[in-house]
């Protein structure tokens, strides 16, 4: 497969993830894995270092399923979880980055004073 095809595939996966993430406070590690797979595909196709868009292992953790204030017992859901808003922020960041790259325009970033 050619480079442009691989870029389009990775970008498409990221767009699909963004549009289909469950609207819960936390999402399972599976969503992060899909995100990282798309990032890896984009890195290979472009030769760019996209490490800053990846999740830090500390961003994933246990998710409380239930707790009892009487006994102090806490039960956790299986697997690791991350906050949905963090995944959305990372998706927005990497999609925005690639949108900027694809425009091919010399855009000025930042604030400009009124003329």
Secondary structure, DSSP 8 states (H G I E B T S, - for coil): --HHHHHHHHHHHHHHHHHH--SSSEEEHHHHHHHHHHHHHHHHHH----GGGS--GGG-B--EEEE-TTT--EEE-SS-EEEHHHHHHHHHHHHHHHHHHHH------S-----
